[in-house]
């Protein structure tokens, strides 16, 4: 069962992925001229669902 991420989980995933990109990790999407900022790239990857980061909740 897949749940929607909370805004805090989304921010954490995008922040972690943008840090990876800024440190030299290859982007998982095709880039165009408009994507120059690591945060924008990470947000696009998140929207497409290609970020290989899992969120584990303890309930």
Buried (B, 14 or more C-beta within 10 A) or exposed (E): EEEEBEEEBBEBBBEEBBEBBEEEEEBBBEEEEEBEEBBBBBBBBBEEEEBEEEEEEEE
